[in-house]
Each structure stands twice: as C-alpha cells, then as structure tokens.
C-alpha cells in the first residue's frame, strides 16, 4: 500500500478527486483544517478579526453590492 498526498487548488478539484476515489472504492482520509482555527492561529490575524467583529457589533459596517466588488 502506498500513501499519496494530493494538494488541490480549488474545491472543484477536491470534489473531482473524491468522486474518482469513491468510484474506485479507494479508502482515503481528509485532513481538513478548521477555517476558524486557522485564521485565529496567527496573533496578528486574530487581533484584526476581533477588531472587525467589534466594529460589526457597533454597526460600523459598509454594505456592498456584488457589482461593487465584481467589475468586468
């Protein structure tokens, strides 16, 4: 038995790999990282996120439309 490590770049790639392995009845395990845990793992990032959460609670937010962030 061999161990193969695959690093997917997109969720579509990950889905395709999982479908392929399932079709071949290949056992695999996923080492999924909790996004929250990852984002809070850096002290600077954790501080920035906490500040942003507090701003949101105080209503200091700006609403954007999809057109505001996705321009051709």
C-alpha contacts under 8 A as a table, 3 or more apart, distances in Angstrom:
res1	aa1	res2	aa2	distance
8	X	11	X	7.41
8	X	13	X	5.81
8	X	14	X	5.71
9	X	13	X	6.77
9	X	14	X	7.86
10	X	13	X	5.29
10	X	14	X	6.48
11	X	14	X	4.94
11	X	15	X	6.09
12	X	15	X	5.10
12	X	16	X	6.16
13	X	16	X	5.08
13	X	17	X	6.20
14	X	17	X	5.20
14	X	18	X	6.20
15	X	18	X	5.12
15	X	19	X	6.14
16	X	19	X	5.15
16	X	20	X	6.10
17	X	20	X	5.07
17	X	21	X	6.13
18	X	21	X	5.18
18	X	22	X	6.01
19	X	22	X	5.10
19	X	23	X	6.09
20	X	23	X	5.15
20	X	24	X	6.43
21	X	24	X	5.14
21	X	25	X	6.09
21	X	26	X	5.13
21	X	27	X	7.41
21	X	28	X	7.76
22	X	25	X	4.86
22	X	26	X	6.03
22	X	27	X	7.70
23	X	26	X	7.72
33	X	37	X	7.62
33	X	38	X	6.95
34	X	37	X	5.30
34	X	38	X	6.21
35	X	38	X	5.06
35	X	39	X	6.07
36	X	39	X	5.14
36	X	40	X	6.13
37	X	40	X	5.24
37	X	41	X	6.06
38	X	41	X	5.16
38	X	42	X	7.80
39	X	42	X	6.70
39	X	45	X	6.57
39	X	46	X	6.75
40	X	43	X	6.85
40	X	45	X	6.34
40	X	46	X	4.63
41	X	45	X	7.68
41	X	46	X	7.09
42	X	45	X	5.21
42	X	46	X	6.00
43	X	46	X	5.04
43	X	47	X	6.15
44	X	47	X	5.22
44	X	48	X	6.27
45	X	48	X	5.03
45	X	49	X	6.11
46	X	49	X	5.12
46	X	50	X	6.10
47	X	50	X	5.14
47	X	51	X	6.17
48	X	51	X	5.15
48	X	52	X	6.24
49	X	52	X	5.01
49	X	53	X	6.15
50	X	53	X	5.08
50	X	54	X	6.27
51	X	54	X	5.19
51	X	55	X	6.26
52	X	55	X	5.03
52	X	56	X	6.20
53	X	56	X	5.05
53	X	57	X	6.26
54	X	57	X	5.04
54	X	58	X	6.31
55	X	58	X	5.15
55	X	59	X	6.35
55	X	60	X	5.05
55	X	61	X	7.03
56	X	59	X	5.02
56	X	60	X	5.42
56	X	61	X	5.75
57	X	60	X	7.44
64	X	68	X	5.99
64	X	69	X	7.40
65	X	68	X	5.22
65	X	69	X	7.10
66	X	69	X	5.53
66	X	70	X	5.90
67	X	70	X	5.19
67	X	71	X	6.05
68	X	71	X	6.84
